[in-house]
């Protein structure tokens, strides 16, 4: 009986750990829905799936407009050196124009379940433009009263520190993978959000982050084997291009 009780407790703990892992759709839900990455359609698809979060990438144009796109260029037009009007010359495959961050956020704010994971891209023109984009991004979030639904992520450590200097409460996670959990804690950031290879190399970082009260997210996890590995490790979030598969694993 005693052995059965211990086994039962361990099983319950395993279920609890799995239930705690949340799904973030990388660039929205696009791969299996056929919506363009970083489009309003991909955001709507992520929301329709009831996912915890939808990640999207944001760049600053020459005329200080925040736009949603992963690469530095939108279908051949360099974003950092182009105006927003110039970017409208091209369209996504579904006919959508490149979305402004404001329009994207407004769409996301029509509901209150799926978090909006705002990745601020490092500006190719230098640190000053990157920090400018931090300020514009934070002002936009406050203007829309979107703080409770939005979390920031960034590869630029300078950007992360600037976010924190401007606002002590905003949720901001670091992406680049070159800072230990202790360094992130000392910088007063919210968590570590690293590529799966970083966590597989630094296996003690997950436990360390949890001890320090930091959130843990891993990207971009697209295979069943990797998903099961990071679920078992008790990650708070998994970012994936395959949210449908991850949902099946978490609910079976």
N, C-alpha and C positions, 0 to 999 in steps of 0.2 A: 504493500500500500504506500509505504513511504517513497519507494522508487517511482511509483506511478504519479504521486503528488509532485515530485520534483520534475518529472517529464512534462506534466501538465503545466506547471509554472513556466518552464522554459518555452513551451509551445505558445503560451499566452504572450510572453515577452516578445517572441519572434513576430507574432501577429501585430503587436503594438508598434514595433519598430517599422514593419512594412507600412502600416497605416499612416505613419508619420511622414513618409516620403511623398512629396508633392510633384506634380508634373508641370514643367514649363515648356511650351511649344516654341521651338527655335525659329524665329522669323515668322511666327504665326503657324497655323496648321496648313501646310501647303503641299507636302510631298504626296500624300494620299488623296487630298481633295482637289489637286490640280490647280489650286489658286496660286497666283504669283507670290513669291516670297515678299514679305514686308508690305503686302497690299492690305487695303481695308477688307477685302474678301477673305484673306488669310486670318485676319483678326476675328472677323465674324465667325469663321469656321472653328477657331479655337474656343471662342465663347460658347458656340453651339454644342461643343463637345463637353462643356462643363469643366474645362481644365483650370488648374489653380492659377496659371500664369501664361501670358503671351509675350515673348521677347520681341523687341523691334530695335532697329539700328537707326541712329540719328546723326546727320551731318549738318554743318552750317554752310550756307551758301555765301557767295561774295557779298550779297546785299542783306546778310544777317537773318535769313529765313532758315528755320530748322526744317529739314526734310527727312523722310523715312526711306532709307536705302542701305543695303549692306556695303557695296563696293564704293570706292572713292569716285567712281563715275556712274552715271545713270545712262546706260545704253550708249556709251561713248562720249557723253558730255561730262567733263570734269566738274564735280559739284563745288569744290572750294573756290574755283575761279569763275564760276558761272552765276548768273542771277537766277532767281526762281522762275522768272518768266521764260528764260532761255531753256530751262529744264522741261517746260511744258511742250516743247517741240516733239518729245518722245512720249510713248505710252507703254504701260504694261501689256502683256499679251491678252488680258481680258478687257482691255479698253480703258482701264483706270489710268489717270495721270499720277505722277509721283505725288504722294501725299505729304502735306505739311505735317509736322509733329502735332500741331494744334488740331488739325482735322482728325488725325488718328486718335488722339487722346479724347476728343469729343465723342467719337464713335464708341470708344471703350467705356466712357463714363455714362453711356446709356444703360449700363448694368452695374452691379456692385459685387460680383463674385470673382470674376477672372482678373487677376492682378496684371498691371501693365508694367512690364520690365523694360525700362528705358535704357538702352545701351548708347551712351554718348561716345561717338567715334573720335579718335584723335585726329585733329585737323592737320592735313599735310603741309600747311603753311607755317606751322610752328606752335610753340607753347602759348604765345599770346592769343592766338585765334582759338586754341583749345579752351583756354580759361574764359575767353569771351563767350564761347558756346555753353560753358557751365552756367554762367550768369544768366544768359538768355533762357536756358532750359529751366533753371530754378524759378525764374520770374514767371515763365509760362505755367508751370505746375501750380504756383501760388495763385495766379490769375484765374485758373480754371478750378481752383479748390480741389485739386486732384491728389493731394498729399497722401491721403489714406489708401488710395488705390495704386499708387505709383512707387516703384523702387528703381533706383539708379544702379547701373553697372558701368564700369569703364576700364579700359586697359591702361590709360594714363594715370599714374600714381599722383601726378600733380593735379589732375582733374579731381580725383577722389578727395585729396586734401583740401582743395578749393571748395568743393561741395560742403565738406564738414566745417570749414572755417565760416562759410556763409550761413549755415543752418545746422544747429546742433542735433536736430531731431530727424532730419531726412534719412531714409534708409539708403545706404550706399555700399556696394560690394566691389571688391577689386578682382580683376580678371587675369592679370598677366602671369601669375604663378611664381613670381620671384621673391615674394615676401612670406615669411613664416607667420603662423597664427599669432605669435607673440607681437610681432611688428605691426600686424593689422590691429590688434587690440590696443597697442600703445598709440596708434594713429586715430583711435576712436571711430573706426569704420565698423560697418554692420556685420560683414562676413567675408569669407573667401569663396570665390566662384572661379574655379580653375579647370583647365583641360584634364580629361581623365588620365592622361599620361603623367601629369604632375602628381596626382594623388596615388597612382600606382607606384611611383618612385619614392614618394614621401609618405609611407603608410602610417606613420604616427601622427600626421597632421590632423586627421579627422578627430581623433580622441582629444588632441590638444585644443583644437578649436572649440569642441563641445565643453571642455573644462573651463575655457575662457569665456564662454557664453556667446560665441560667434556662430552665425549661421553658415551652413555648408551647402554649396551647390557644385555640381559637376557637369561639364559639357564636353563635346556633344555626343551623347550616349545613344547609339543607334542599333546595337545588336542585343539580342536576348541575353547572351552570356554576360555582357558588361552591365546590362540593366540589373540582372540578378545580383551581380557582385556589389554594386553600389547600393542596392536596396538592403542587402545583408549588412553592409557597412553602416547603415543607419543615416544616410544623407538626408538632410532636410528637403532638398530639391534635386531633381534630375532634369537637365535641359536636353531636349531630344528633337530630331526631325521625324521621329516615329511615335508620336503621342498615343496613337491608337494601340500599338503593341504594348507600350508601357502601361496603359490603362488596363489591358487584359491581364498582365502579370500582377498588377497590384490588387486586382479584384477577384482573382481566381481562388 
